Amino acid sequence: MDIYQLIQELLDKGKHKQLIEREDEVYVRNQILLLLKLDSFIENKSMSTLREIPDILEEIINYACQEQIIEDTLGEREILSSTIMNCFLSKPSVINQTFYQKYQENPVEATDYFYSLSKDSNYIQTKQISKNVSYKVDTEYGEIDITINLSKPEKDPKQIAREKASPTLSVNYPKCLLCRENEGYKGHTGHPARSNHRMIRVEVGEERWLLQYSPYVYYNEHCILLSEVHRDMKINKDTFSRLLDFVEKFPHYFIGSNADLPIVGGSILTHDHYQGGRYEFAMTKAADEFVFKITNFPSVTCSILQWPMSVIRLKSKNAEELVNLADYVLQKWKRYSDEEVGILAYSNGEEHNTLTPIARQRNGTYELDLVLRNNRRDDKNPMGIFHPHDDVHHIKKENIGLIEVMGLAVLPARLKEELIQVEDFLLGLSSHVADYHMEWARELKESYGNQVNQDNVKSLLESELAKKFLRCLEDAGVFKRNKAGQQAFKKFLESL
């Protein structure tokens, strides 16, 4: 297919997706011609509108590389791709106006509009995301989500060399990947292209925040709410107020925050932000282990969840009292130590205790989950005492962030091929397994023996992988799921 047919196909798809109207076609076409250094256009009917925008766009970018309009590197390809799709998008003010017109009818309609726009404009990388390996596994804690993350493309050697030599790496604009200055930003070597990026302005807690979707969504409508001001993340009373304010405005979404300390936060700590979306995680569905009340907060029902991490769930129709109790728990926890179970609030002048909070509305009642976190390290556990331990590092050694806390494992891309090797090992087809998986593979072979066959090997391994992920969560739990740990948990609750 020649370049003119490709451009026409992209225009036709843009109209079909309602990114542009018929009256916009010539204007958008001319903007694309400018980017591709073409002075004219041969009109023709596109061959098909069955292909999706990412596929058409990829062919156009291939043309640009072949014609040496851009260098064939990941960064250059992304910048041109983003800039072409920006031609189909309105300015932020127009998108915000449309969003709030729909919001007046129904908040769901507003987020549906913005989510579709973010996907159709190729800001959300649907083609890349489809490469992820994802499945669910039934466990003692409910149905856990497993994702082997293949969506972010690996940098090629040319791109790495270019980044190393580029003076733009020292550019302090935008200050970080979350700053508002990313909206419409071309990008540069070492900073992703954001020409087709748009944000919705949202008032929460009497401040203006910005709502966007994650370019590489891990679950349905995976959104990010970020402060308009570039400031460090902080868990405090204002955090709880903002989270409840957000779920009041968008009752079909949950929203939560990563912890604000290193090791126990899996996120960018230099920009205040939260993550939410329209998805029910295993932790959301977790049963109450036992229910209790805290004096002076009569409208709030409290419970401990049946979950591998240490979670206090607060429920109330009274948002103000819920916020006050959450802050009370936070302040108590920040100063709480129990050396018998390895919890120290401070050492060497450094604070260790914080929370991962998650808010939602359910049947008209506010819920606030407070996950207790501690980031202390020692000689035996240099990566963290309450962090995945050495024996699970062959599966995951990264921080346990908000998404993992709720029961969605985001596992490294290397596992896709490595797990196939383990499957072949269990089936007796090969003895080649990565060194760090060998002990696990032998244990599985000894455990399952002749029960393993071509029909069940994949499901068996998926189940075992889920167990390893749950071990990661148990390691990150401050009060362990044994008798001593649960007694220590109740001792903390008594201090409240």
C-alpha positions as CSV (number, residue, x, y, z in Angstrom):
1,M,0.0,0.0,0.0
2,D,1.5,3.4,-0.9
3,I,1.8,6.3,1.5
4,Y,-1.3,8.2,0.1
5,Q,-3.5,5.1,0.7
6,L,-2.1,4.8,4.2
7,I,-2.8,8.4,5.0
8,Q,-6.4,8.1,3.6
9,E,-6.9,4.9,5.6
10,L,-5.8,6.7,8.8
11,L,-8.2,9.6,8.0
12,D,-11.1,7.2,7.3
13,K,-10.4,5.4,10.6
14,G,-10.2,8.7,12.4
15,K,-13.6,9.7,11.1
16,H,-15.0,6.2,12.0
17,K,-13.7,6.6,15.6
18,Q,-15.1,10.2,15.7
19,L,-11.7,11.7,16.4
20,I,-12.5,14.1,13.5
21,E,-15.5,15.2,11.5
22,R,-15.7,15.2,7.7
23,E,-15.0,18.9,7.7
24,D,-11.7,18.3,9.4
25,E,-10.4,15.8,6.9
26,V,-8.5,18.1,4.5
27,Y,-6.9,20.1,7.4
28,V,-5.7,17.0,9.2
29,R,-4.5,15.5,5.9
30,N,-2.4,18.6,5.3
31,Q,-0.9,18.5,8.8
32,I,0.2,14.9,8.2
33,L,1.7,15.8,4.8
34,L,3.7,18.5,6.5
35,L,5.1,15.9,9.0
36,L,6.0,13.5,6.2
37,K,7.6,16.2,4.1
38,L,5.1,15.7,1.2
39,D,4.0,18.6,-1.0
40,S,1.0,17.0,-2.6
41,F,-1.6,14.3,-2.2
42,I,-3.0,11.8,-4.6
43,E,-6.6,11.2,-3.7
44,N,-7.9,7.7,-3.6
45,K,-10.1,5.5,-1.6
46,S,-8.4,3.6,1.2
47,M,-8.3,-0.1,0.8
48,S,-9.9,-1.0,4.1
49,T,-11.1,0.4,7.4
50,L,-10.9,-3.0,9.2
51,R,-7.3,-2.4,10.5
52,E,-6.9,-0.5,13.8
53,I,-5.1,2.8,14.1
54,P,-1.8,1.4,15.6
55,D,-1.3,-0.9,12.6
56,I,-1.9,1.8,10.1
57,L,0.3,4.2,12.0
58,E,3.1,1.6,12.2
59,E,3.2,1.4,8.4
60,I,3.3,5.2,8.0
61,I,6.2,5.3,10.5
62,N,8.0,2.5,8.5
63,Y,7.6,4.7,5.4
64,A,9.1,7.7,7.3
65,C,12.1,5.6,8.3
66,Q,12.6,4.2,4.7
67,E,12.5,7.7,3.3
68,Q,14.9,8.9,6.0
69,I,12.4,11.5,7.3
70,I,13.3,10.2,10.7
71,E,16.0,7.9,12.1
72,D,14.8,4.4,12.8
73,T,15.1,4.5,16.6
74,L,12.4,3.9,19.2
75,G,12.5,7.5,20.3
76,E,12.1,9.0,16.8
77,R,9.4,6.6,15.9
78,E,7.4,7.4,19.0
79,I,7.8,11.1,18.5
80,L,6.5,11.1,14.9
81,S,3.7,8.6,15.8
82,S,2.5,10.8,18.7
83,T,2.8,14.0,16.6
84,I,0.7,12.5,13.7
85,M,-2.1,11.5,16.2
86,N,-2.0,14.9,17.7
87,C,-3.4,16.2,14.4
88,F,-6.6,14.3,15.2
89,L,-7.0,15.8,18.7
90,S,-8.7,19.0,19.9
91,K,-7.0,21.3,22.4
92,P,-7.3,20.5,26.1
93,S,-9.9,23.2,26.8
94,V,-12.3,21.6,24.1
95,I,-11.7,18.1,25.5
96,N,-12.3,19.3,29.0
97,Q,-15.5,21.0,27.9
98,T,-16.8,17.9,26.2
99,F,-15.9,15.8,29.3
100,Y,-17.8,18.0,31.7
101,Q,-20.8,18.2,29.3
102,K,-21.0,14.4,29.5
103,Y,-20.3,14.4,33.2
104,Q,-23.5,16.5,33.8
105,E,-25.4,13.6,32.3
106,N,-23.4,10.8,34.0
107,P,-19.8,10.5,35.3
108,V,-19.6,7.1,33.6
109,E,-20.3,8.7,30.3
110,A,-17.6,11.2,30.8
111,T,-14.9,8.7,31.7
112,D,-16.0,6.4,28.9
113,Y,-15.5,9.3,26.4
114,F,-12.1,10.2,27.7
115,Y,-10.9,6.5,27.9
116,S,-12.0,5.9,24.3
117,L,-10.3,9.1,23.2
118,S,-7.1,8.1,24.9
119,K,-7.1,4.6,23.2
120,D,-8.2,5.8,19.8
121,S,-5.6,8.5,19.7
122,N,-2.9,5.9,20.4
123,Y,-1.9,7.6,23.7
124,I,-2.9,4.3,25.4
125,Q,-0.7,1.8,23.7
126,T,-3.3,-0.9,23.0
127,K,-1.1,-2.8,20.5
128,Q,1.8,-3.0,22.9
129,I,-0.5,-3.9,25.8
130,S,-2.0,-6.8,23.9
131,K,1.5,-8.4,24.0
132,N,1.2,-8.9,27.8
133,V,0.6,-12.3,29.2
134,S,-2.4,-12.1,31.6
135,Y,-4.5,-14.6,33.4
136,K,-6.4,-15.2,36.7
137,V,-5.7,-17.9,39.3
138,D,-8.0,-19.1,42.1
139,T,-6.1,-19.1,45.4
140,E,-6.9,-19.2,49.1
141,Y,-7.2,-15.4,49.0
142,G,-9.5,-15.3,46.0
143,E,-8.9,-14.8,42.2
144,I,-5.4,-13.3,41.8
145,D,-4.4,-11.4,38.6
146,I,-1.1,-12.3,37.0
147,T,0.5,-10.1,34.3
148,I,3.9,-10.7,32.6
149,N,4.6,-7.2,31.4
150,L,5.7,-7.2,27.8
151,S,4.1,-3.9,26.8
152,K,7.0,-1.5,27.1
153,P,9.3,-2.0,24.1
154,E,12.9,-2.7,24.9
155,K,15.4,0.0,23.8
156,D,17.6,-0.9,20.9
157,P,21.4,-0.3,21.0
158,K,21.1,2.7,18.8
159,Q,18.6,4.3,21.1
160,I,20.7,3.6,24.2
161,A,23.8,5.1,22.5
162,R,21.8,8.1,21.5
163,E,20.5,8.7,25.0
164,K,24.0,8.4,26.4
165,A,25.4,11.0,24.0
166,S,22.4,13.4,24.1
167,P,22.6,16.7,25.9
168,T,18.8,16.7,26.3
169,L,19.1,14.3,29.2
170,S,20.1,17.2,31.4
171,V,17.0,19.2,30.3
172,N,14.7,19.9,33.3
173,Y,11.5,20.2,31.3
174,P,9.2,18.6,32.1
175,K,10.5,18.0,35.6
176,C,9.2,14.5,35.6
177,L,7.0,12.0,33.6
178,L,3.9,13.1,35.5
179,C,4.1,16.9,35.4
180,R,1.4,18.9,33.6
181,E,4.0,20.1,31.1
182,N,3.9,16.7,29.5
183,E,0.5,17.5,27.9
184,G,1.2,18.0,24.2
185,Y,5.0,17.8,24.7
186,K,6.9,16.5,21.7
187,G,9.4,14.4,23.8
188,H,13.1,14.1,23.3
189,T,15.8,11.5,23.7
190,G,15.2,9.8,27.0
191,H,11.8,11.4,27.5
192,P,8.7,9.8,26.0
193,A,6.6,11.5,23.3
194,R,3.5,13.1,24.6
195,S,2.1,15.2,21.7
196,N,-1.2,13.2,21.8
197,H,-1.5,13.4,25.6
198,R,-4.4,15.2,27.2
199,M,-5.5,15.7,30.8
200,I,-8.8,16.4,32.5
201,R,-8.9,19.2,35.2
202,V,-10.5,17.9,38.4
203,E,-11.1,19.8,41.7
204,V,-10.2,17.5,44.7
205,G,-9.7,18.8,48.2
206,E,-10.0,22.4,47.1
207,E,-7.0,22.0,44.8
208,R,-6.8,21.5,41.0
209,W,-5.6,18.0,40.0
210,L,-5.2,16.4,36.6
211,L,-6.7,13.1,35.5
212,Q,-5.1,11.0,32.8
213,Y,-4.9,7.4,31.8
214,S,-1.7,5.3,32.0
215,P,-0.2,4.8,28.6
216,Y,0.4,1.1,29.5
217,V,-2.8,0.2,31.4
218,Y,-2.5,-2.8,33.7
219,Y,-6.3,-3.1,34.3
220,N,-9.5,-1.6,33.0
221,E,-9.5,2.3,32.9
222,H,-6.2,2.4,34.8
223,C,-6.0,6.2,35.5
224,I,-3.6,8.5,37.3
225,L,-4.7,11.6,39.3
226,L,-1.7,14.0,39.6
227,S,-1.1,17.2,41.4
228,E,-0.9,20.3,39.2
229,V,2.1,21.2,41.4
230,H,5.4,19.3,41.2
231,R,5.8,18.2,44.8
232,D,6.8,15.1,46.7
233,M,4.3,12.4,47.5
234,K,3.0,12.5,51.0
235,I,0.5,10.4,52.9
236,N,-1.4,12.6,55.4
237,K,-4.9,13.6,56.3
238,D,-5.3,15.6,53.1
239,T,-4.6,12.4,51.2
240,F,-7.6,10.6,52.7
241,S,-9.8,13.7,52.0
242,R,-8.8,13.8,48.4
243,L,-9.3,10.1,47.9
244,L,-12.9,10.2,49.3
245,D,-13.6,13.4,47.4
246,F,-12.5,11.7,44.1
247,V,-14.7,8.6,44.6
248,E,-17.6,10.9,45.5
249,K,-17.2,12.6,42.1
250,F,-16.5,9.3,40.3
251,P,-18.3,6.6,42.3
252,H,-17.6,3.9,39.6
253,Y,-13.8,4.2,40.2
254,F,-11.5,3.2,43.1
255,I,-8.5,5.3,43.8
256,G,-5.4,4.7,45.9
257,S,-1.9,5.9,46.7
258,N,1.5,4.2,46.8
259,A,3.3,4.6,50.1
260,D,5.3,7.7,50.4
261,L,8.6,6.1,51.5
262,P,11.2,4.3,49.3
263,I,11.3,0.5,49.1
264,V,7.6,0.1,50.0
265,G,6.4,2.5,47.3
266,G,6.5,1.2,43.7
267,S,6.1,4.6,42.2
268,I,7.5,8.1,41.3
269,L,7.9,9.6,44.8
270,T,8.8,13.1,43.5
271,H,5.3,13.9,42.2
272,D,2.2,13.7,44.3
273,H,-0.2,11.4,42.5
274,Y,-2.7,8.6,42.9
275,Q,-3.8,5.7,40.7
276,G,-7.4,4.5,40.2
277,G,-9.7,2.8,37.7
278,R,-12.7,0.7,37.0
279,Y,-11.7,-2.7,38.2
280,E,-12.4,-5.0,41.1
281,F,-9.2,-6.5,42.5
282,A,-9.0,-9.6,44.7
283,M,-8.3,-7.5,47.8
284,T,-11.5,-5.5,47.1
285,K,-13.5,-8.8,47.4
286,A,-11.5,-10.0,50.5
287,A,-13.6,-11.1,53.4
288,D,-13.5,-9.6,56.9
289,E,-11.4,-11.7,59.3
290,F,-12.9,-9.9,62.3
291,V,-14.9,-6.7,62.8
292,F,-14.3,-4.1,65.6
293,K,-15.1,-0.5,66.5
294,I,-12.7,2.3,67.7
295,T,-13.9,4.5,70.5
296,N,-14.8,8.1,69.5
297,F,-15.5,7.0,65.9
298,P,-19.0,5.5,66.3
299,S,-20.1,5.8,62.7
300,V,-17.1,3.8,61.3
301,T,-17.1,0.0,61.1
302,C,-13.5,-1.4,61.1
303,S,-12.3,-4.8,60.1
304,I,-9.1,-6.8,59.4
305,L,-9.1,-8.5,56.0
306,Q,-8.3,-12.0,55.1
307,W,-5.3,-10.9,53.0
308,P,-1.6,-11.7,52.9
309,M,-0.7,-8.1,53.8
310,S,-1.8,-6.3,56.9
311,V,-5.0,-4.4,56.0
312,I,-7.5,-2.4,58.1
313,R,-10.8,-1.7,56.3
314,L,-12.8,1.3,57.4
315,K,-16.5,1.8,56.3
316,S,-18.8,4.7,56.9
317,K,-21.4,6.9,55.2
318,N,-19.8,9.8,57.1
319,A,-16.8,10.9,55.0
320,E,-15.5,13.4,57.6
321,E,-15.4,10.9,60.4
322,L,-13.8,8.3,58.1
323,V,-11.0,10.8,57.3
324,N,-10.4,11.6,60.9
325,L,-10.2,8.0,61.9
326,A,-7.8,7.2,59.0
327,D,-5.6,10.1,60.1
328,Y,-5.7,8.8,63.7
329,V,-4.6,5.3,62.6
330,L,-1.8,6.9,60.4
331,Q,-0.5,9.0,63.3
332,K,-0.5,6.0,65.7
333,W,1.1,3.7,63.1
334,K,3.9,6.2,62.3
335,R,5.0,6.1,65.9
336,Y,4.4,2.4,66.6
337,S,7.1,-0.1,67.3
338,D,7.0,-3.8,68.2
339,E,10.5,-5.2,68.3
340,E,9.2,-8.8,68.8
341,V,7.9,-8.8,65.2
342,G,10.7,-6.6,63.8
343,I,8.7,-3.4,63.6
344,L,10.6,-0.2,64.4
345,A,9.0,3.2,63.7
346,Y,12.5,4.9,63.6
347,S,16.1,4.0,63.3
348,N,19.1,6.4,62.9
349,G,16.7,9.3,62.7
350,E,14.8,7.7,59.7
351,E,11.1,7.0,59.8
352,H,9.9,3.6,58.6
353,N,6.1,3.4,59.0
354,T,3.6,4.6,56.5
355,L,0.4,3.5,54.7
356,T,-0.9,2.5,51.3
357,P,-4.5,3.8,51.3
358,I,-7.2,2.7,48.8
359,A,-10.7,4.3,48.6
360,R,-13.9,3.3,46.9
361,Q,-17.7,3.6,47.2
362,R,-19.8,0.5,47.6
363,N,-23.6,0.6,47.9
364,G,-23.5,4.3,49.0
365,T,-20.9,3.6,51.7
366,Y,-17.3,4.9,51.7
367,E,-14.6,2.3,52.1
368,L,-11.0,3.1,53.0
369,D,-8.4,0.3,53.1
370,L,-5.3,1.1,55.0
371,V,-2.4,-1.2,54.2
372,L,0.3,-1.0,56.9
373,R,3.8,-0.6,55.5
374,N,7.4,-0.5,57.0
375,N,10.5,0.1,54.9
376,R,13.2,-0.9,57.4
377,R,16.3,-2.8,56.2
378,D,19.0,-4.8,58.0
379,D,22.1,-6.8,57.1
380,K,20.1,-9.9,56.5
381,N,17.5,-8.1,54.3
382,P,19.3,-5.3,52.5
383,M,16.4,-4.8,50.1
384,G,13.9,-4.6,52.9
385,I,12.7,-6.6,55.9
386,F,9.1,-6.3,54.6
387,H,10.0,-6.8,51.0
388,P,10.0,-10.0,48.8
389,H,12.8,-12.2,50.2
390,D,15.6,-13.8,48.4
391,D,13.9,-17.1,47.7
392,V,11.2,-15.4,45.6
393,H,13.6,-13.0,43.7
394,H,13.7,-15.4,40.8
395,I,10.0,-14.5,40.3
396,K,9.9,-10.9,41.5
397,K,12.3,-8.7,43.5
398,E,10.9,-5.3,42.6
399,N,9.0,-3.2,45.2
400,I,5.4,-4.2,46.1
401,G,3.5,-1.1,45.0
402,L,-0.2,-0.2,45.1
403,I,-1.3,-2.5,42.2
404,E,0.5,-5.6,43.6
405,V,-0.9,-4.8,47.1
406,M,-4.4,-5.2,45.7
407,G,-3.7,-8.6,44.1
408,L,-2.4,-7.9,40.6
409,A,1.1,-9.3,40.0
410,V,3.1,-7.2,37.5
411,L,6.0,-9.6,36.7
412,P,9.1,-9.0,34.6
413,A,9.1,-9.8,30.8
414,R,12.0,-12.4,31.2
415,L,9.5,-14.8,32.7
416,K,7.7,-15.4,29.5
417,E,10.5,-17.5,28.0
418,E,11.8,-18.7,31.3
419,L,8.5,-20.3,32.3
420,I,8.4,-22.2,29.0
421,Q,11.8,-23.6,29.9
422,V,10.4,-24.7,33.3
423,E,7.4,-26.3,31.5
424,D,9.7,-28.3,29.3
425,F,11.8,-29.3,32.3
426,L,8.7,-30.6,34.1
427,L,7.7,-32.6,31.0
428,G,11.1,-34.1,30.6
429,L,11.7,-32.4,27.3
430,S,14.7,-30.3,28.3
431,S,17.1,-29.9,31.2
432,H,17.8,-26.3,30.4
433,V,16.4,-23.9,33.0
434,A,17.8,-20.5,34.2
435,D,20.1,-21.1,37.2
436,Y,17.9,-19.0,39.5
437,H,14.8,-21.1,38.7
438,M,16.5,-24.5,39.0
439,E,15.8,-25.2,42.7
440,W,12.1,-24.2,42.2
441,A,11.9,-26.4,39.0
442,R,13.3,-29.4,40.9
443,E,10.9,-28.9,43.8
444,L,8.0,-28.8,41.4
445,K,9.1,-32.0,39.6
446,E,9.5,-33.8,42.9
447,S,6.1,-32.6,44.1
448,Y,4.1,-33.3,40.9
449,G,6.1,-36.3,39.5
450,N,4.2,-38.1,36.8
451,Q,1.1,-36.0,37.2
452,V,2.4,-33.4,34.8
453,N,1.4,-33.7,31.1
454,Q,1.0,-31.5,28.1
455,D,-2.7,-30.8,29.0
456,N,-2.1,-29.6,32.6
457,V,1.5,-28.3,32.8
458,K,0.6,-24.7,31.9
459,S,-2.2,-24.4,34.5
460,L,-0.1,-26.1,37.2
461,L,2.7,-23.6,36.6
462,E,0.3,-20.7,36.6
463,S,-1.0,-21.9,40.0
464,E,2.5,-22.2,41.4
465,L,3.4,-18.8,40.1
466,A,0.4,-17.3,41.9
467,K,1.7,-19.0,45.1
468,K,5.0,-17.3,44.7
469,F,3.4,-13.9,44.2
470,L,1.3,-14.4,47.3
471,R,4.6,-15.2,49.1
472,C,5.9,-11.8,47.9
473,L,2.8,-10.2,49.5
474,E,3.2,-12.2,52.7
475,D,6.8,-11.0,52.9
476,A,5.7,-7.4,52.5
477,G,3.0,-7.8,55.3
478,V,4.2,-6.3,58.5
479,F,2.1,-8.6,60.7
480,K,2.6,-12.2,59.4
481,R,-0.3,-14.7,58.8
482,N,0.7,-16.8,61.8
483,K,-0.4,-16.9,65.4
484,A,2.4,-14.6,66.6
485,G,1.8,-12.1,63.8
486,Q,-1.9,-12.0,64.3
487,Q,-1.5,-11.5,68.0
488,A,0.9,-8.6,67.3
489,F,-1.7,-7.1,64.9
490,K,-4.4,-7.2,67.6
491,K,-1.9,-5.6,70.0
492,F,-1.6,-2.7,67.6
493,L,-5.3,-2.4,67.3
494,E,-5.6,-2.3,71.1
495,S,-3.3,0.7,71.0
496,L,-5.9,2.5,68.9
